[in-house]
Amino acid sequence: MLPLKLVQIGNSVGFVLPKEAALKLKVEKGDVVYLTDSPDGYRISPYDPEFEKQMKAAERIMKKRRRVLRALAK
């Protein structure tokens, strides 16, 4: 467990992500992280859950319409 210190940023409150956490998440200054609900609280991730849903839908379509996509690629 890593403690996060809350700091005032303008009219908002933010936290400082320790270097160890940034390395483990593979993020650096300027990257976006996502805070999502989980059964035991919140989860911080560098991956956009909405993008993941869209990619799964695209994969289903590509699998189902493989012949059409192949013909369009010619």
N, CA, C and O atoms as CSV, one atom per row, in Angstrom:
chain,resi,resn,atom,element,x,y,z
A,1,MET,N,N,0.853,-1.171,0.000
A,1,MET,CA,C,0.000,0.000,0.000
A,1,MET,C,C,0.895,1.230,0.000
A,1,MET,O,O,1.892,1.296,0.720
A,2,LEU,N,N,0.513,2.212,-0.833
A,2,LEU,CA,C,1.250,3.471,-0.900
A,2,LEU,C,C,0.346,4.611,-0.447
A,2,LEU,O,O,-0.780,4.728,-0.930
A,3,PRO,N,N,0.807,5.442,0.458
A,3,PRO,CA,C,-0.015,6.592,0.867
A,3,PRO,C,C,0.026,7.679,-0.199
A,3,PRO,O,O,1.069,7.918,-0.808
A,4,LEU,N,N,-1.109,8.338,-0.426
A,4,LEU,CA,C,-1.202,9.447,-1.372
A,4,LEU,C,C,-1.546,10.711,-0.596
A,4,LEU,O,O,-2.490,10.720,0.194
A,5,LYS,N,N,-0.791,11.769,-0.818
A,5,LYS,CA,C,-1.025,13.030,-0.123
A,5,LYS,C,C,-1.931,13.918,-0.978
A,5,LYS,O,O,-1.641,14.175,-2.146
A,6,LEU,N,N,-3.030,14.382,-0.379
A,6,LEU,CA,C,-3.947,15.289,-1.071
A,6,LEU,C,C,-3.393,16.707,-0.986
A,6,LEU,O,O,-2.943,17.153,0.070
A,7,VAL,N,N,-3.435,17.411,-2.130
A,7,VAL,CA,C,-2.929,18.781,-2.187
A,7,VAL,C,C,-3.955,19.671,-2.893
A,7,VAL,O,O,-4.734,19.201,-3.723
A,8,GLN,N,N,-3.942,20.952,-2.553
A,8,GLN,CA,C,-4.832,21.925,-3.179
A,8,GLN,C,C,-4.255,22.298,-4.544
A,8,GLN,O,O,-3.083,22.661,-4.651
A,9,ILE,N,N,-5.091,22.205,-5.594
A,9,ILE,CA,C,-4.708,22.601,-6.945
A,9,ILE,C,C,-5.797,23.531,-7.448
A,9,ILE,O,O,-6.818,23.075,-7.963
A,10,GLY,N,N,-5.581,24.849,-7.298
A,10,GLY,CA,C,-6.626,25.814,-7.649
A,10,GLY,C,C,-7.823,25.602,-6.750
A,10,GLY,O,O,-7.697,25.613,-5.525
A,11,ASN,N,N,-9.000,25.405,-7.357
A,11,ASN,CA,C,-10.222,25.156,-6.586
A,11,ASN,C,C,-10.485,23.661,-6.404
A,11,ASN,O,O,-11.524,23.275,-5.869
A,12,SER,N,N,-9.549,22.822,-6.847
A,12,SER,CA,C,-9.715,21.371,-6.771
A,12,SER,C,C,-8.739,20.776,-5.773
A,12,SER,O,O,-7.872,21.463,-5.234
A,13,VAL,N,N,-8.900,19.493,-5.542
A,13,VAL,CA,C,-7.976,18.743,-4.696
A,13,VAL,C,C,-7.405,17.630,-5.556
A,13,VAL,O,O,-8.146,16.950,-6.266
A,14,GLY,N,N,-6.091,17.439,-5.498
A,14,GLY,CA,C,-5.422,16.387,-6.253
A,14,GLY,C,C,-4.533,15.590,-5.336
A,14,GLY,O,O,-4.441,15.882,-4.144
A,15,PHE,N,N,-3.877,14.584,-5.880
A,15,PHE,CA,C,-2.927,13.821,-5.080
A,15,PHE,C,C,-1.648,13.619,-5.863
A,15,PHE,O,O,-1.632,13.659,-7.094
A,16,VAL,N,N,-0.581,13.401,-5.124
A,16,VAL,CA,C,0.724,13.165,-5.720
A,16,VAL,C,C,0.903,11.659,-5.863
A,16,VAL,O,O,0.780,10.915,-4.890
A,17,LEU,N,N,1.190,11.223,-7.066
A,17,LEU,CA,C,1.402,9.810,-7.335
A,17,LEU,C,C,2.881,9.499,-7.127
A,17,LEU,O,O,3.724,10.043,-7.840
A,18,PRO,N,N,3.212,8.640,-6.173
A,18,PRO,CA,C,4.611,8.310,-5.929
A,18,PRO,C,C,5.277,7.694,-7.163
A,18,PRO,O,O,4.612,7.073,-7.991
A,19,LYS,N,N,6.572,7.870,-7.273
A,19,LYS,CA,C,7.324,7.388,-8.427
A,19,LYS,C,C,7.125,5.884,-8.635
A,19,LYS,O,O,6.986,5.428,-9.770
A,20,GLU,N,N,7.109,5.117,-7.544
A,20,GLU,CA,C,6.925,3.661,-7.654
A,20,GLU,C,C,5.589,3.319,-8.314
A,20,GLU,O,O,5.510,2.410,-9.141
A,21,ALA,N,N,4.538,4.059,-7.940
A,21,ALA,CA,C,3.210,3.812,-8.507
A,21,ALA,C,C,3.183,4.184,-9.989
A,21,ALA,O,O,2.601,3.459,-10.796
A,22,ALA,N,N,3.803,5.301,-10.350
A,22,ALA,CA,C,3.850,5.727,-11.744
A,22,ALA,C,C,4.594,4.703,-12.601
A,22,ALA,O,O,4.184,4.415,-13.725
A,23,LEU,N,N,5.672,4.163,-12.076
A,23,LEU,CA,C,6.422,3.138,-12.810
A,23,LEU,C,C,5.583,1.878,-13.000
A,23,LEU,O,O,5.578,1.289,-14.081
A,24,LYS,N,N,4.878,1.467,-11.957
A,24,LYS,CA,C,4.054,0.257,-12.043
A,24,LYS,C,C,2.881,0.442,-13.009
A,24,LYS,O,O,2.522,-0.481,-13.741
A,25,LEU,N,N,2.282,1.648,-13.008
A,25,LEU,CA,C,1.182,1.941,-13.932
A,25,LEU,C,C,1.680,2.239,-15.344
A,25,LEU,O,O,0.892,2.288,-16.289
A,26,LYS,N,N,3.006,2.440,-15.484
A,26,LYS,CA,C,3.631,2.801,-16.761
A,26,LYS,C,C,3.067,4.114,-17.292
A,26,LYS,O,O,2.717,4.222,-18.467
A,27,VAL,N,N,2.982,5.113,-16.410
A,27,VAL,CA,C,2.520,6.448,-16.785
A,27,VAL,C,C,3.603,7.462,-16.442
A,27,VAL,O,O,4.477,7.215,-15.611
A,28,GLU,N,N,3.519,8.595,-17.100
A,28,GLU,CA,C,4.447,9.676,-16.804
A,28,GLU,C,C,3.707,11.002,-16.905
A,28,GLU,O,O,2.524,11.040,-17.243
A,29,LYS,N,N,4.402,12.070,-16.616
A,29,LYS,CA,C,3.802,13.403,-16.607
A,29,LYS,C,C,3.069,13.674,-17.924
A,29,LYS,O,O,3.616,13.467,-19.007
A,30,GLY,N,N,1.829,14.138,-17.811
A,30,GLY,CA,C,1.021,14.449,-18.990
A,30,GLY,C,C,0.078,13.339,-19.411
A,30,GLY,O,O,-0.859,13.591,-20.168
A,31,ASP,N,N,0.299,12.108,-18.938
A,31,ASP,CA,C,-0.596,10.999,-19.262
A,31,ASP,C,C,-1.916,11.158,-18.512
A,31,ASP,O,O,-2.003,11.882,-17.519
A,32,VAL,N,N,-2.933,10.471,-19.006
A,32,VAL,CA,C,-4.251,10.475,-18.360
A,32,VAL,C,C,-4.456,9.126,-17.685
A,32,VAL,O,O,-4.156,8.084,-18.268
A,33,VAL,N,N,-4.965,9.141,-16.460
A,33,VAL,CA,C,-5.359,7.916,-15.767
A,33,VAL,C,C,-6.856,7.997,-15.494
A,33,VAL,O,O,-7.428,9.085,-15.444
A,34,TYR,N,N,-7.482,6.843,-15.319
A,34,TYR,CA,C,-8.923,6.774,-15.136
A,34,TYR,C,C,-9.246,6.199,-13.764
A,34,TYR,O,O,-8.669,5.197,-13.342
A,35,LEU,N,N,-10.168,6.843,-13.085
A,35,LEU,CA,C,-10.642,6.410,-11.775
A,35,LEU,C,C,-12.005,5.765,-11.995
A,35,LEU,O,O,-12.956,6.436,-12.396
A,36,THR,N,N,-12.100,4.459,-11.731
A,36,THR,CA,C,-13.351,3.739,-11.959
A,36,THR,C,C,-13.826,3.092,-10.666
A,36,THR,O,O,-13.032,2.783,-9.777
A,37,ASP,N,N,-15.139,2.895,-10.582
A,37,ASP,CA,C,-15.725,2.204,-9.425
A,37,ASP,C,C,-15.326,0.740,-9.457
A,37,ASP,O,O,-15.232,0.130,-10.522
A,38,SER,N,N,-15.093,0.190,-8.284
A,38,SER,CA,C,-14.856,-1.246,-8.159
A,38,SER,C,C,-15.580,-1.710,-6.896
A,38,SER,O,O,-15.952,-0.881,-6.066
A,39,PRO,N,N,-15.784,-2.997,-6.736
A,39,PRO,CA,C,-16.531,-3.487,-5.573
A,39,PRO,C,C,-15.952,-3.056,-4.227
A,39,PRO,O,O,-16.689,-2.905,-3.253
A,40,ASP,N,N,-14.632,-2.857,-4.173
A,40,ASP,CA,C,-14.019,-2.481,-2.899
A,40,ASP,C,C,-13.617,-1.011,-2.831
A,40,ASP,O,O,-12.823,-0.636,-1.969
A,41,GLY,N,N,-14.140,-0.178,-3.710
A,41,GLY,CA,C,-13.843,1.266,-3.688
A,41,GLY,C,C,-13.621,1.795,-5.084
A,41,GLY,O,O,-14.502,1.706,-5.938
A,42,TYR,N,N,-12.425,2.354,-5.322
A,42,TYR,CA,C,-12.074,2.883,-6.632
A,42,TYR,C,C,-10.817,2.224,-7.148
A,42,TYR,O,O,-10.028,1.671,-6.382
A,43,ARG,N,N,-10.637,2.289,-8.454
A,43,ARG,CA,C,-9.463,1.715,-9.100
A,43,ARG,C,C,-8.866,2.763,-10.028
A,43,ARG,O,O,-9.597,3.429,-10.761
A,44,ILE,N,N,-7.544,2.916,-10.003
A,44,ILE,CA,C,-6.840,3.837,-10.889
A,44,ILE,C,C,-6.160,3.009,-11.966
A,44,ILE,O,O,-5.444,2.054,-11.666
A,45,SER,N,N,-6.390,3.381,-13.225
A,45,SER,CA,C,-5.827,2.623,-14.335
A,45,SER,C,C,-5.474,3.569,-15.480
A,45,SER,O,O,-6.144,4.583,-15.671
A,46,PRO,N,N,-4.431,3.248,-16.242
A,46,PRO,CA,C,-4.113,4.065,-17.404
A,46,PRO,C,C,-4.980,3.710,-18.612
A,46,PRO,O,O,-4.861,4.348,-19.658
A,47,TYR,N,N,-5.845,2.711,-18.487
A,47,TYR,CA,C,-6.662,2.253,-19.600
A,47,TYR,C,C,-8.090,2.775,-19.499
A,47,TYR,O,O,-8.708,2.729,-18.435
A,48,ASP,N,N,-8.600,3.270,-20.619
A,48,ASP,CA,C,-9.955,3.817,-20.690
A,48,ASP,C,C,-10.950,2.670,-20.838
A,48,ASP,O,O,-10.923,1.967,-21.848
A,49,PRO,N,N,-11.832,2.461,-19.852
A,49,PRO,CA,C,-12.779,1.348,-19.941
A,49,PRO,C,C,-13.759,1.489,-21.112
A,49,PRO,O,O,-14.189,0.478,-21.666
A,50,GLU,N,N,-14.115,2.698,-21.495
A,50,GLU,CA,C,-15.008,2.908,-22.643
A,50,GLU,C,C,-14.333,2.469,-23.939
A,50,GLU,O,O,-14.971,1.857,-24.797
A,51,PHE,N,N,-13.050,2.779,-24.084
A,51,PHE,CA,C,-12.302,2.367,-25.277
A,51,PHE,C,C,-12.239,0.850,-25.361
A,51,PHE,O,O,-12.342,0.280,-26.447
A,52,GLU,N,N,-12.070,0.200,-24.224
A,52,GLU,CA,C,-12.029,-1.261,-24.205
A,52,GLU,C,C,-13.347,-1.846,-24.695
A,52,GLU,O,O,-13.350,-2.814,-25.456
A,53,LYS,N,N,-14.473,-1.266,-24.264
A,53,LYS,CA,C,-15.791,-1.730,-24.725
A,53,LYS,C,C,-15.926,-1.558,-26.228
A,53,LYS,O,O,-16.440,-2.444,-26.912
A,54,GLN,N,N,-15.466,-0.418,-26.749
A,54,GLN,CA,C,-15.547,-0.148,-28.181
A,54,GLN,C,C,-14.691,-1.129,-28.977
A,54,GLN,O,O,-15.099,-1.584,-30.046
A,55,MET,N,N,-13.511,-1.455,-28.465
A,55,MET,CA,C,-12.633,-2.395,-29.159
A,55,MET,C,C,-13.226,-3.803,-29.171
A,55,MET,O,O,-13.101,-4.513,-30.169
A,56,LYS,N,N,-13.864,-4.213,-28.089
A,56,LYS,CA,C,-14.505,-5.528,-28.065
A,56,LYS,C,C,-15.635,-5.602,-29.084
A,56,LYS,O,O,-15.809,-6.618,-29.756
A,57,ALA,N,N,-16.408,-4.511,-29.194
A,57,ALA,CA,C,-17.481,-4.457,-30.188
A,57,ALA,C,C,-16.898,-4.515,-31.601
A,57,ALA,O,O,-17.431,-5.215,-32.462
A,58,ALA,N,N,-15.814,-3.790,-31.842
A,58,ALA,CA,C,-15.177,-3.797,-33.155
A,58,ALA,C,C,-14.650,-5.184,-33.503
A,58,ALA,O,O,-14.770,-5.618,-34.649
A,59,GLU,N,N,-14.068,-5.884,-32.534
A,59,GLU,CA,C,-13.554,-7.228,-32.774
A,59,GLU,C,C,-14.680,-8.194,-33.143
A,59,GLU,O,O,-14.517,-9.044,-34.019
A,60,ARG,N,N,-15.830,-8.056,-32.462
A,60,ARG,CA,C,-16.983,-8.911,-32.798
A,60,ARG,C,C,-17.439,-8.649,-34.230
A,60,ARG,O,O,-17.722,-9.588,-34.974
A,61,ILE,N,N,-17.510,-7.385,-34.616
A,61,ILE,CA,C,-17.949,-7.023,-35.964
A,61,ILE,C,C,-16.950,-7.539,-36.996
A,61,ILE,O,O,-17.347,-8.091,-38.022
A,62,MET,N,N,-15.662,-7.362,-36.732
A,62,MET,CA,C,-14.640,-7.815,-37.681
A,62,MET,C,C,-14.674,-9.326,-37.851
A,62,MET,O,O,-14.459,-9.835,-38.951
A,63,LYS,N,N,-14.941,-10.037,-36.779
A,63,LYS,CA,C,-15.013,-11.496,-36.862
A,63,LYS,C,C,-16.244,-11.926,-37.653
A,63,LYS,O,O,-16.179,-12.838,-38.478
A,64,LYS,N,N,-17.365,-11.259,-37.391
A,64,LYS,CA,C,-18.624,-11.615,-38.042
A,64,LYS,C,C,-18.617,-11.225,-39.523
A,64,LYS,O,O,-19.154,-11.957,-40.353
A,65,ARG,N,N,-18.023,-10.097,-39.857
A,65,ARG,CA,C,-18.042,-9.564,-41.225
A,65,ARG,C,C,-16.684,-9.665,-41.919
A,65,ARG,O,O,-16.312,-8.786,-42.696
A,66,ARG,N,N,-15.958,-10.722,-41.642
A,66,ARG,CA,C,-14.608,-10.893,-42.175
A,66,ARG,C,C,-14.572,-10.824,-43.709
A,66,ARG,O,O,-13.712,-10.147,-44.271
A,67,ARG,N,N,-15.488,-11.513,-44.387
A,67,ARG,CA,C,-15.484,-11.528,-45.849
A,67,ARG,C,C,-15.758,-10.144,-46.429
A,67,ARG,O,O,-15.127,-9.750,-47.410
A,68,VAL,N,N,-16.679,-9.411,-45.843
A,68,VAL,CA,C,-16.999,-8.062,-46.325
A,68,VAL,C,C,-15.788,-7.147,-46.155
A,68,VAL,O,O,-15.450,-6.391,-47.066
A,69,LEU,N,N,-15.148,-7.209,-45.018
A,69,LEU,CA,C,-13.981,-6.362,-44.771
A,69,LEU,C,C,-12.826,-6.734,-45.705
A,69,LEU,O,O,-12.093,-5.857,-46.163
A,70,ARG,N,N,-12.665,-8.012,-45.985
A,70,ARG,CA,C,-11.613,-8.447,-46.911
A,70,ARG,C,C,-11.884,-7.907,-48.310
A,70,ARG,O,O,-10.960,-7.462,-48.991
A,71,ALA,N,N,-13.153,-7.941,-48.746
A,71,ALA,CA,C,-13.511,-7.422,-50.071
A,71,ALA,C,C,-13.303,-5.917,-50.134
A,71,ALA,O,O,-12.861,-5.404,-51.162
A,72,LEU,N,N,-13.612,-5.195,-49.055
A,72,LEU,CA,C,-13.408,-3.754,-49.031
A,72,LEU,C,C,-11.932,-3.380,-49.047
A,72,LEU,O,O,-11.569,-2.301,-49.515
A,73,ALA,N,N,-11.086,-4.261,-48.542
A,73,ALA,CA,C,-9.647,-3.969,-48.477
A,73,ALA,C,C,-8.969,-4.090,-49.838
A,73,ALA,O,O,-7.843,-3.621,-50.005
A,74,LYS,N,N,-9.626,-4.705,-50.803
A,74,LYS,CA,C,-9.016,-4.886,-52.145
A,74,LYS,C,C,-9.037,-3.615,-52.942
A,74,LYS,O,O,-8.569,-3.593,-54.080
